[in-house]
Amino acid sequence: MIGFTSSGSFDRTLKFLTAMSNLDISGVLHAAGQQGAAALASATPAETGLAAASWDYEVSGGKGGATITWTNTDVENGFPVAIMLQYGYGTGTGGYVAGRDYINPAMRPIFDQIAEKVWRVVTSA
């Protein structure tokens, strides 16, 4: 059998939980979205100007959860150019062009900033 006793008030706990249920981090995510799109644009290989200029972001959700998605609208022959550059692709003559990891290094600092800023918002509530 497990039991516990408590004395005092749960006012601070209830205040914190109420603040968390009303938490809005959309401002943090929109700022990070812009920074991420800029970081991806500058990291995209220079010979692909259209792919670099095609980065954008979307923030969806709201209270209870939010998602940020970075998008790239440059598509050739039905295949996203950003994915071809990242992972590589086969050529029409049987060859292969190796990919280059440019997305992860560009986004790592953005992800760290998001975590830090959201943590500040949560702990200051």
Buried (B, 14 or more C-beta within 10 A) or exposed (E): EEEEEEEEEEEEEEEEEEEEEEBEBBEBBEEBBEBBBBBBBEBBEEEBEEBBEBBBBEBEEEEEEBEBEBEBEBBEEEEBBBBBBBEEBEEEEEEEEEBEEBBEEBBEEBEEBBEEBBEEBEEEB
